């Protein structure tokens, strides 16, 4: 099952628990703006049932994690650890904090 996610967080609203701000010139912030997530999403959503099954991850999380994995040459486990530890990667995947 796939449900469209509400709009992605704005750059200025990304919450960092220890204060500070993300840099607009970071490669992951820039790449998040280049990828046409809203164009890719309908094609991705069509692959899932509208009513049955577990809710799928958003296209931004699913495809974004694969992009991170390939660009950084990581294993699946290492990809998860990198995402957990790096707020720029979390922003890239569309999380708001």
Buried (B, 14 or more C-beta within 10 A) or exposed (E): EBEEBEEBBEBEEBEEEEEEEBEEEBEBBEBBEEBEBEEEBEEBBEEBEEEEEEEBBBBBBEBBBEBBBEEEEBEEEEBBEBBEEBBBBBBBBBBEE
